[in-house]
Amino acid sequence: MSDVMIRVPAEVRDQLAAVAEARGTSLRALMQEIAAQTLTPEQIKERADRTRDLLAERFGHYVTDEESAEMRRKMREATAVHRATLTQPEQSR
């Protein structure tokens, strides 16, 4: 196993360390978990293609490029709203 040094602001390091501690794991293990869960653009495309094939085969629904683009837009909006709520102080939620 090779080591890699990643430079991040102290606040990011502290946040990651706090998450790792809360999970009862090491910072190294947390970073490995994050990397394993984060998909590359190629993996995302492969999943989307498999999902399109499944919808077509099992349900007879053929997802158009326009439907895909609209769903991506909605997902980006939902993610932005979710992230915004995470950054709000606990009292204002």
All heavy atoms as an XYZ file, in Angstrom:
738
protein
N       0.858     -1.169      0.000
C       0.000      0.000      0.000
C       0.902      1.229      0.000
O       1.840      1.326      0.777
C      -0.898     -0.015      1.240
C      -1.813      1.173      1.305
S      -2.865      1.302      2.780
C      -3.482     -0.319      2.993
N       0.597      2.169     -0.866
C       1.385      3.400     -0.906
C       0.659      4.507     -0.149
O      -0.557      4.503     -0.028
C       1.634      3.830     -2.348
O       0.418      4.134     -2.983
N       1.448      5.432      0.355
C       0.889      6.580      1.066
C       0.806      7.767      0.121
O       1.637      7.927     -0.767
C       1.764      6.963      2.255
C       1.615      5.991      3.403
O       0.595      5.304      3.469
O       2.533      5.926      4.249
N      -0.201      8.593      0.344
C      -0.389      9.812     -0.431
C      -0.641     10.937      0.564
O      -1.392     10.773      1.520
C      -1.604      9.692     -1.383
C      -1.873     10.997     -2.078
C      -1.388      8.571     -2.384
N      -0.026     12.066      0.318
C      -0.272     13.223      1.167
C      -1.253     14.136      0.424
O      -1.048     14.443     -0.747
C       1.012     13.995      1.455
C       0.770     15.195      2.342
S       2.257     16.127      2.696
C       3.099     14.990      3.764
N      -2.312     14.513      1.102
C      -3.307     15.414      0.533
C      -3.350     16.655      1.407
O      -3.569     16.560      2.616
C      -4.696     14.747      0.476
C      -4.644     13.489     -0.368
C      -5.732     15.722     -0.071
C      -5.908     12.672     -0.340
N      -3.152     17.796      0.783
C      -3.176     19.051      1.542
C      -4.590     19.640      1.492
O      -5.149     19.841      0.423
C      -2.175     20.036      0.956
C      -0.750     19.577      1.109
C       0.210     20.652      0.643
N       1.560     20.187      0.685
C       2.345     20.219      1.763
N       1.882     20.717      2.887
N       3.572     19.760      1.719
N      -5.126     19.873      2.674
C      -6.447     20.490      2.805
C      -6.354     21.547      3.906
O      -5.477     21.480      4.765
C      -7.545     19.455      3.151
C      -7.730     18.443      2.030
C      -7.251     18.751      4.456
N      -7.272     22.498      3.893
C      -7.293     23.479      4.986
C      -7.482     22.777      6.340
O      -8.080     21.694      6.417
C      -8.489     24.369      4.653
C      -8.702     24.188      3.191
C      -8.291     22.782      2.885
N      -7.005     23.392      7.374
C      -7.092     22.818      8.721
C      -8.534     22.498      9.105
O      -8.799     21.477      9.755
C      -6.480     23.780      9.738
N      -9.469     23.346      8.684
C     -10.886     23.099      9.026
C     -11.367     21.793      8.414
O     -12.140     21.055      9.024
C     -11.787     24.239      8.533
C     -11.394     25.637      8.970
C     -10.329     26.251      8.075
O     -10.443     26.231      6.846
O      -9.343     26.754      8.640
N     -10.947     21.520      7.182
C     -11.354     20.275      6.512
C     -10.737     19.081      7.230
O     -11.403     18.090      7.501
C     -10.952     20.300      5.021
C     -11.218     18.953      4.358
C     -11.688     21.414      4.286
N      -9.448     19.172      7.560
C      -8.770     18.105      8.289
C      -9.480     17.838      9.609
O      -9.746     16.682      9.963
C      -7.317     18.497      8.552
C      -6.524     17.408      9.301
C      -5.356     17.961     10.078
N      -5.801     18.986     11.020
C      -5.143     20.114     11.251
N      -4.034     20.394     10.615
N      -5.614     20.989     12.121
N      -9.818     18.907     10.332
C     -10.474     18.748     11.626
C     -11.855     18.118     11.471
O     -12.258     17.282     12.288
C     -10.578     20.099     12.336
C      -9.214     20.666     12.712
O      -8.205     19.924     12.676
O      -9.165     21.879     13.024
N     -12.574     18.514     10.427
C     -13.899     17.943     10.171
C     -13.787     16.447      9.879
O     -14.533     15.640     10.435
C     -14.561     18.665      8.980
C     -15.868     18.059      8.516
C     -17.020     18.278      9.473
O     -16.962     19.149     10.322
N     -18.062     17.505      9.324
N     -12.847     16.083      9.030
C     -12.662     14.663      8.708
C     -12.238     13.867      9.938
O     -12.719     12.751     10.161
C     -11.632     14.504      7.587
C     -12.079     14.997      6.211
C     -10.894     15.032      5.257
C     -13.203     14.139      5.665
N     -11.361     14.440     10.736
C     -10.921     13.765     11.963
C     -12.088     13.567     12.922
O     -12.209     12.510     13.558
C      -9.796     14.558     12.624
N     -12.965     14.564     13.016
C     -14.137     14.455     13.897
C     -15.093     13.374     13.400
O     -15.644     12.606     14.202
C     -14.848     15.801     13.996
N     -15.284     13.318     12.092
C     -16.155     12.275     11.521
C     -15.559     10.896     11.804
O     -16.263      9.971     12.221
C     -16.367     12.499     10.008
C     -17.063     11.308      9.369
C     -17.166     13.772      9.765
N     -14.259     10.753     11.571
C     -13.606      9.466     11.820
C     -13.734      9.058     13.285
O     -14.067      7.902     13.589
C     -12.133      9.550     11.406
N     -13.504      9.994     14.171
C     -13.605      9.690     15.601
C     -15.028      9.279     15.981
O     -15.234      8.316     16.715
C     -13.175     10.897     16.421
C     -13.179     10.637     17.915
C     -12.704     11.826     18.735
O     -12.133     12.773     18.172
O     -12.906     11.792     19.960
N     -16.015     10.007     15.444
C     -17.417      9.680     15.747
C     -17.792      8.287     15.247
O     -18.621      7.616     15.855
C     -18.338     10.731     15.127
N     -17.168      7.868     14.172
C     -17.441      6.535     13.623
C     -16.573      5.455     14.257
O     -16.694      4.285     13.925
C     -17.215      6.531     12.113
C     -18.212      7.371     11.357
C     -17.976      7.252      9.878
N     -18.887      8.096      9.129
C     -18.946      8.111      7.807
N     -18.150      7.345      7.093
N     -19.794      8.909      7.201
N     -15.662      5.870     15.104
C     -14.781      4.903     15.751
C     -13.777      4.298     14.794
O     -13.444      3.117     14.896
N     -13.306      5.095     13.851
C     -12.363      4.600     12.854
C     -11.213      5.584     12.702
O     -11.220      6.652     13.301
C     -13.088      4.371     11.506
O     -12.222      3.660     10.627
C     -13.535      5.665     10.867
N     -10.260      5.212     11.896
C      -9.119      6.096     11.665
C      -9.400      7.023     10.489
O     -10.294      6.766      9.672
C      -7.869      5.276     11.357
O      -8.016      4.623     10.103
N      -8.625      8.080     10.420
C      -8.739      8.999      9.291
C      -8.417      8.268      7.988
O      -9.079      8.461      6.969
C      -7.822     10.201      9.498
C      -7.942     11.356      8.527
C      -9.374     11.843      8.400
C      -7.043     12.500      8.961
N      -7.417      7.407      8.017
C      -7.061      6.619      6.834
C      -8.242      5.756      6.371
O      -8.589      5.730      5.193
C      -5.855      5.729      7.131
C      -5.457      4.843      5.955
C      -4.379      3.848      6.360
N      -3.158      4.504      6.765
C      -2.117      4.679      5.967
N      -2.158      4.245      4.727
N      -1.042      5.288      6.416
N      -8.881      5.064      7.312
C     -10.017      4.206      6.962
C     -11.183      5.034      6.439
O     -11.879      4.611      5.502
C     -10.442      3.381      8.182
N     -11.405      6.203      7.029
C     -12.473      7.084      6.549
C     -12.218      7.507      5.111
O     -13.119      7.473      4.279
C     -12.610      8.316      7.446
C     -13.636      9.349      6.985
C     -15.056      8.785      7.044
C     -13.534     10.614      7.816
N     -10.986      7.888      4.811
C     -10.653      8.316      3.453
C     -10.804      7.154      2.469
O     -11.280      7.339      1.348
C      -9.239      8.893      3.392
C      -9.068     10.167      4.220
S     -10.293     11.455      3.877
C      -9.981     11.771      2.163
N     -10.441      5.948      2.880
C     -10.621      4.777      2.022
C     -12.109      4.536      1.758
O     -12.511      4.214      0.638
C      -9.980      3.547      2.649
C      -8.475      3.584      2.618
C      -7.841      2.438      3.385
O      -8.371      1.987      4.408
N      -6.695      1.981      2.909
N     -12.919      4.710      2.788
C     -14.370      4.529      2.643
C     -14.943      5.566      1.677
O     -15.737      5.231      0.794
C     -15.036      4.658      4.010
C     -16.540      4.518      3.982
C     -17.160      4.743      5.351
O     -16.510      4.470      6.378
O     -18.310      5.219      5.383
N     -14.539      6.815      1.835
C     -15.027      7.880      0.947
C     -14.624      7.593     -0.494
O     -15.431      7.713     -1.417
C     -14.506      9.254      1.417
C     -15.182      9.649      2.734
C     -14.733     10.322      0.340
C     -14.571     10.858      3.421
N     -13.372      7.190     -0.694
C     -12.894      6.889     -2.048
C     -13.664      5.715     -2.656
O     -14.012      5.737     -3.838
C     -11.400      6.594     -2.025
N     -13.957      4.708     -1.851
C     -14.675      3.535     -2.355
C     -16.115      3.876     -2.736
O     -16.689      3.265     -3.639
C     -14.660      2.428     -1.306
N     -16.705      4.860     -2.072
C     -18.095      5.221     -2.326
C     -18.256      6.279     -3.410
O     -19.368      6.520     -3.875
C     -18.748      5.742     -1.044
C     -18.899      4.685      0.010
C     -19.446      5.250      1.311
O     -19.649      6.446      1.456
N     -19.684      4.371      2.268
N     -17.171      6.913     -3.802
C     -17.235      7.997     -4.778
C     -17.016      7.434     -6.169
O     -15.988      6.827     -6.445
C     -16.183      9.074     -4.458
O     -16.388      9.526     -3.117
C     -16.298     10.250     -5.402
N     -17.994      7.634     -7.034
C     -17.931      7.077     -8.375
C     -17.199      8.008     -9.337
O     -17.317      9.229     -9.247
C     -19.343      6.837     -8.912
C     -20.223      5.890     -8.099
C     -21.610      5.820     -8.704
C     -19.605      4.516     -8.006
N     -16.485      7.396    -10.264
C     -15.860      8.157    -11.344
C     -16.924      8.483    -12.387
O     -17.991      7.839    -12.419
C     -14.743      7.348    -12.020
O     -15.330      6.211    -12.674
C     -13.689      6.899    -11.014
N     -16.681      9.443    -13.271
C     -17.654      9.719    -14.334
C     -17.961      8.479    -15.184
O     -19.115      8.267    -15.574
C     -16.975     10.810    -15.168
C     -16.099     11.527    -14.186
C     -15.592     10.439    -13.267
N     -16.967      7.655    -15.422
C     -17.189      6.437    -16.195
C     -18.113      5.468    -15.465
O     -18.996      4.854    -16.074
C     -15.847      5.746    -16.503
C     -14.925      6.532    -17.401
C     -14.144      7.621    -16.658
O     -13.981      7.541    -15.418
O     -13.709      8.576    -17.328
N     -17.916      5.336    -14.141
C     -18.774      4.456    -13.355
C     -20.208      4.977    -13.314
O     -21.157      4.195    -13.364
C     -18.221      4.311    -11.935
C     -16.933      3.527    -11.865
C     -16.282      3.623    -10.501
O     -16.241      4.697     -9.884
N     -15.753      2.506    -10.018
N     -20.361      6.282    -13.227
C     -21.697      6.881    -13.233
C     -22.396      6.581    -14.546
O     -23.565      6.193    -14.581
C     -21.615      8.399    -12.972
C     -21.145      8.664    -11.539
C     -22.958      9.075    -13.242
C     -20.783     10.096    -11.251
N     -21.680      6.737    -15.663
C     -22.266      6.455    -16.979
C     -22.646      4.980    -17.103
O     -23.718      4.652    -17.600
C     -21.307      6.840    -18.086
C     -21.906      6.642    -19.477
C     -20.968      7.044    -20.576
C     -21.539      6.856    -21.954
N     -22.502      5.791    -22.151
N     -21.780      4.083    -16.628
C     -22.082      2.651    -16.674
C     -23.356      2.336    -15.892
O     -24.205      1.574    -16.363
C     -20.919      1.844    -16.111
C     -19.701      1.804    -17.009
C     -18.491      1.172    -16.328
O     -18.632      0.590    -15.227
O     -17.398      1.276    -16.914
N     -23.489      2.919    -14.714
C     -24.702      2.691    -13.909
C     -25.937      3.229    -14.615
O     -26.996      2.604    -14.611
C     -24.568      3.331    -12.538
C     -23.745      2.540    -11.594
C     -23.901      3.064    -10.184
N     -23.096      2.260     -9.282
C     -23.081      2.426     -7.992
N     -23.825      3.368     -7.429
N     -22.332      1.669     -7.214
N     -25.803      4.414    -15.200
C     -26.941      4.999    -15.911
C     -27.341      4.120    -17.087
O     -28.538      3.882    -17.317
C     -26.589      6.406    -16.389
N     -26.370      3.616    -17.811
C     -26.669      2.741    -18.950
C     -27.341      1.450    -18.487
O     -28.310      0.992    -19.108
C     -25.388      2.417    -19.731
C     -24.828      3.609    -20.479
O     -25.558      4.618    -20.658
O     -23.639      3.545    -20.881
N     -26.853      0.869    -17.387
C     -27.478     -0.355    -16.863
C     -28.907     -0.079    -16.409
O     -29.804     -0.901    -16.605
C     -26.651     -0.929    -15.717
C     -25.386     -1.618    -16.165
C     -24.775     -2.518    -15.091
N     -24.671     -1.925    -13.778
C     -23.590     -1.317    -13.300
N     -22.521     -1.201    -14.041
N     -23.584     -0.827    -12.073
N     -29.120      1.087    -15.791
C     -30.464      1.440    -15.337
C     -31.402      1.628    -16.522
O     -32.544      1.149    -16.498
C     -30.425      2.720    -14.476
O     -29.572      2.478    -13.350
C     -31.804      3.115    -14.002
N     -30.933      2.305    -17.556
C     -31.755      2.469    -18.772
C     -32.124      1.113    -19.353
O     -33.272      0.873    -19.720
C     -30.997      3.268    -19.833
C     -31.028      4.739    -19.643
C     -30.327      5.398    -20.808
N     -30.398      6.842    -20.656
C     -30.203      7.697    -21.622
N     -29.909      7.273    -22.837
N     -30.282      8.985    -21.404
N     -31.143      0.208    -19.441
C     -31.401     -1.125    -19.983
C     -32.418     -1.868    -19.136
O     -33.337     -2.519    -19.674
C     -30.111     -1.937    -20.069
C     -29.141     -1.407    -21.116
O     -29.561     -0.599    -21.979
O     -27.946     -1.804    -21.057
N     -32.282     -1.785    -17.819
C     -33.214     -2.461    -16.915
C     -34.629     -1.925    -17.079
O     -35.598     -2.697    -17.155
C     -32.755     -2.284    -15.464
C     -33.680     -2.897    -14.420
C     -33.441     -4.395    -14.340
C     -33.476     -2.251    -13.075
N     -34.771     -0.601    -17.125
C     -36.100     -0.003    -17.299
C     -36.733     -0.435    -18.618
O     -37.938     -0.711    -18.683
C     -36.014      1.517    -17.221
C     -35.712      2.092    -15.836
C     -35.425      3.587    -15.929
C     -36.873      1.830    -14.889
N     -35.926     -0.515    -19.655
C     -36.444     -0.919    -20.962
C     -36.847     -2.398    -20.954
O     -37.936     -2.759    -21.418
C     -35.402     -0.659    -22.041
N     -35.979     -3.258    -20.427
C     -36.236     -4.703    -20.437
C     -37.398     -5.101    -19.537
O     -38.253     -5.891    -19.934
C     -34.989     -5.459    -19.984
C     -33.854     -5.425    -20.976
C     -32.563     -6.001    -20.399
O     -32.613     -6.701    -19.356
O     -31.499     -5.725    -20.984
N     -37.410     -4.578    -18.327
C     -38.402     -5.042    -17.349
C     -39.718     -4.287    -17.393
O     -40.761     -4.846    -17.071
C     -37.821     -4.956    -15.945
C     -36.665     -5.903    -15.761
C     -36.601     -6.406    -14.368
N     -35.487     -7.335    -14.250
C     -34.813     -7.526    -13.154
N     -35.143     -6.873    -12.064
N     -33.826     -8.385    -13.113
N     -39.660     -3.003    -17.765
C     -40.863     -2.188    -17.682
C     -41.288     -1.594    -19.012
O     -42.300     -0.905    -19.087
C     -40.664     -1.069    -16.655
C     -40.312     -1.593    -15.287
C     -39.017     -1.514    -14.813
C     -41.280     -2.189    -14.485
C     -38.679     -1.999    -13.563
C     -40.952     -2.682    -13.232
C     -39.645     -2.593    -12.771
N     -40.496     -1.812    -20.047
C     -40.839     -1.271    -21.354
C     -40.749      0.240    -21.430
O     -41.335      0.863    -22.311
N     -40.012      0.850    -20.500
C     -39.872      2.308    -20.519
C     -38.490      2.664    -21.041
O     -37.481      2.237    -20.486
C     -40.055      2.907    -19.123
C     -39.908      4.391    -19.108
N     -40.907      5.227    -19.556
C     -38.884      5.196    -18.745
C     -40.504      6.486    -19.442
N     -39.263      6.495    -18.969
N     -38.449      3.419    -22.098
C     -37.199      3.844    -22.709
C     -36.940      5.289    -22.312
O     -37.675      6.183    -22.699
C     -37.257      3.678    -24.231
C     -37.434      2.233    -24.609
C     -38.703      1.656    -24.704
C     -36.326      1.416    -24.808
C     -38.859      0.316    -25.015
C     -36.479      0.077    -25.118
C     -37.746     -0.464    -25.218
O     -37.892     -1.801    -25.513
N     -35.917      5.495    -21.499
C     -35.583      6.817    -20.987
C     -34.891      7.611    -22.084
O     -33.892      7.172    -22.652
C     -34.665      6.710    -19.748
C     -34.288      8.081    -19.230
C     -35.342      5.891    -18.658
N     -35.440      8.787    -22.362
C     -34.844      9.639    -23.395
C     -33.693     10.447    -22.809
O     -33.564     10.579    -21.584
C     -35.886     10.612    -23.972
O     -36.269     11.523    -22.914
C     -37.111      9.890    -24.501
N     -32.881     10.993    -23.687
C     -31.797     11.865    -23.228
C     -32.360     13.078    -22.488
O     -31.770     13.542    -21.514
C     -30.938     12.325    -24.410
C     -30.113     11.195    -24.998
O     -29.914     10.165    -24.309
O     -29.670     11.332    -26.150
N     -33.508     13.581    -22.945
C     -34.140     14.727    -22.293
C     -34.589     14.375    -20.885
O     -34.424     15.165    -19.951
C     -35.327     15.243    -23.120
C     -34.943     15.872    -24.439
C     -34.650     14.841    -25.542
O     -35.033     13.644    -25.397
O     -34.008     15.228    -26.524
N     -35.159     13.178    -20.710
C     -35.572     12.743    -19.372
C     -34.360     12.594    -18.451
O     -34.410     12.983    -17.286
C     -36.316     11.407    -19.451
C     -37.699     11.509    -20.045
C     -38.328     10.145    -20.277
O     -37.638      9.225    -20.734
O     -39.535     10.014    -19.977
N     -33.288     12.056    -18.992
C     -32.064     11.911    -18.201
C     -31.526     13.267    -17.778
O     -31.135     13.460    -16.624
C     -30.991     11.159    -18.994
O     -31.338      9.815    -19.132
N     -31.499     14.209    -18.707
C     -30.996     15.552    -18.397
C     -31.866     16.220    -17.337
O     -31.351     16.874    -16.419
C     -30.946     16.400    -19.666
N     -33.170     16.061    -17.439
C     -34.085     16.653    -16.465
C     -33.884     16.027    -15.085
O     -33.871     16.723    -14.063
C     -35.535     16.479    -16.922
C     -36.575     17.017    -15.956
C     -36.524     18.532    -15.766
O     -35.837     19.239    -16.526
O     -37.165     19.018    -14.820
N     -33.694     14.726    -15.027
C     -33.474     14.058    -13.745
C     -32.144     14.501    -13.140
O     -32.062     14.740    -11.930
C     -33.489     12.538    -13.913
C     -33.386     11.792    -12.605
S     -34.644     12.214    -11.376
C     -36.118     11.630    -12.162
N     -31.096     14.647    -13.940
C     -29.821     15.141    -13.427
C     -29.973     16.548    -12.859
O     -29.428     16.867    -11.797
C     -28.748     15.121    -14.530
C     -28.150     13.748    -14.771
C     -26.916     13.812    -15.654
N     -27.165     14.412    -16.945
C     -27.633     13.768    -18.006
N     -27.907     12.481    -17.930
N     -27.821     14.402    -19.147
N     -30.749     17.392    -13.560
C     -30.982     18.756    -13.077
C     -31.687     18.729    -11.728
O     -31.295     19.419    -10.783
C     -31.806     19.549    -14.097
C     -32.024     21.017    -13.703
C     -33.036     21.712    -14.598
N     -34.383     21.162    -14.477
C     -35.205     21.355    -13.438
N     -34.819     22.087    -12.416
N     -36.409     20.831    -13.414
N     -32.715     17.902    -11.605
C     -33.455     17.800    -10.347
C     -32.574     17.267     -9.219
O     -32.660     17.733     -8.079
C     -34.676     16.897    -10.520
C     -35.785     17.529    -11.327
C     -36.966     16.578    -11.473
C     -38.092     17.224    -12.252
N     -39.233     16.306    -12.412
N     -31.726     16.303     -9.534
C     -30.836     15.751     -8.523
C     -29.810     16.789     -8.062
O     -29.498     16.880     -6.875
C     -30.122     14.506     -9.054
C     -31.041     13.309     -9.240
S     -31.850     12.786     -7.714
C     -30.452     12.198     -6.795
N     -29.283     17.585     -8.997
C     -28.340     18.648     -8.618
C     -29.019     19.657     -7.703
O     -28.435     20.103     -6.708
C     -27.786     19.345     -9.863
C     -26.652     18.597    -10.533
C     -25.950     19.454    -11.575
N     -26.838     19.938    -12.611
C     -27.112     19.308    -13.753
N     -26.557     18.147    -14.016
N     -27.924     19.835    -14.626
N     -30.269     20.023     -8.030
C     -31.012     20.970     -7.187
C     -31.242     20.393     -5.793
O     -31.053     21.079     -4.785
C     -32.353     21.323     -7.833
C     -32.251     22.216     -9.036
C     -33.599     22.478     -9.689
O     -34.634     21.974     -9.194
O     -33.611     23.179    -10.711
N     -31.658     19.135     -5.730
C     -31.922     18.500     -4.437
C     -30.641     18.398     -3.615
O     -30.646     18.632     -2.402
C     -32.535     17.118     -4.648
N     -29.534     18.079     -4.275
C     -28.252     17.993     -3.581
C     -27.841     19.352     -3.042
O     -27.357     19.460     -1.903
C     -27.169     17.437     -4.524
O     -27.565     16.127     -4.948
C     -25.818     17.366     -3.848
N     -28.041     20.400     -3.833
C     -27.688     21.751     -3.390
C     -28.512     22.153     -2.172
O     -27.977     22.727     -1.207
C     -27.879     22.752     -4.530
N     -29.795     21.848     -2.175
C     -30.660     22.168     -1.032
C     -30.203     21.384      0.195
O     -30.088     21.926      1.294
C     -32.139     21.865     -1.360
C     -33.007     21.905     -0.111
C     -32.651     22.838     -2.407
N     -29.911     20.106      0.002
C     -29.464     19.268      1.117
C     -28.166     19.808      1.707
O     -28.034     19.941      2.926
C     -29.283     17.829      0.650
C     -28.725     16.925      1.689
N     -29.434     16.543      2.800
C     -27.506     16.341      1.808
C     -28.682     15.755      3.555
N     -27.507     15.616      2.967
N     -27.200     20.128      0.854
C     -25.927     20.653      1.341
C     -26.112     21.988      2.059
O     -25.442     22.258      3.057
C     -24.936     20.798      0.190
C     -24.403     19.469     -0.280
C     -23.389     19.625     -1.365
N     -22.863     18.322     -1.713
C     -22.276     18.044     -2.848
N     -22.112     18.993     -3.760
N     -21.834     16.836     -3.100
N     -27.012     22.808      1.570
C     -27.266     24.101      2.217
C     -27.825     23.891      3.622
O     -27.459     24.614      4.548
C     -28.220     24.939      1.374
N     -28.690     22.905      3.791
C     -29.245     22.656      5.128
C     -28.176     22.118      6.070
O     -28.233     22.366      7.271
C     -30.435     21.674      5.094
O     -30.004     20.412      4.587
C     -31.572     22.218      4.251
N     -27.192     21.408      5.529
C     -26.122     20.883      6.366
C     -25.215     21.977      6.897
O     -24.607     21.830      7.965
C     -25.277     19.861      5.594
C     -25.981     18.569      5.226
C     -25.060     17.685      4.394
C     -26.465     17.823      6.459
N     -25.114     23.073      6.165
C     -24.231     24.160      6.586
C     -24.935     25.158      7.492
O     -24.277     26.024      8.060
C     -23.645     24.912      5.372
O     -24.718     25.457      4.595
C     -22.813     23.971      4.505
N     -26.254     25.034      7.638
C     -26.990     25.949      8.521
C     -26.725     25.569      9.978
O     -26.627     24.385     10.309
C     -28.492     25.841      8.270
C     -28.920     26.383      6.933
C     -30.419     26.182      6.717
O     -31.108     25.605      7.543
N     -30.907     26.663      5.607
N     -26.658     26.577     10.840
C     -26.530     26.252     12.267
C     -27.723     25.450     12.746
O     -28.836     25.578     12.225
C     -26.507     27.638     12.935
C     -26.136     28.592     11.853
C     -26.641     27.983     10.574
N     -27.511     24.613     13.730
C     -28.542     23.717     14.249
C     -29.800     24.473     14.681
O     -30.910     24.006     14.491
C     -27.960     22.941     15.441
C     -28.729     21.717     15.831
C     -28.711     20.628     14.774
O     -27.726     20.445     14.067
O     -29.752     19.925     14.683
N     -29.667     25.681     15.231
C     -30.813     26.420     15.747
C     -31.750     26.893     14.638
O     -32.940     27.041     14.853
C     -30.342     27.643     16.528
C     -29.505     27.267     17.709
C     -28.390     28.305     17.926
O     -28.094     29.111     17.064
N     -27.773     28.242     19.081
N     -31.223     27.136     13.426
C     -32.068     27.700     12.380
C     -32.771     26.643     11.549
O     -33.507     26.960     10.653
C     -31.234     28.602     11.460
O     -30.253     27.842     10.785
N     -32.544     25.360     11.849
C     -33.213     24.294     11.081
C     -34.589     24.024     11.572
O     -35.002     24.145     12.634
C     -32.394     23.000     11.154
C     -31.174     23.071     10.317
C     -30.544     21.708     10.239
N     -29.108     21.858     10.143
C     -28.259     20.888     10.215
N     -28.676     19.678     10.413
N     -26.987     21.082     10.121
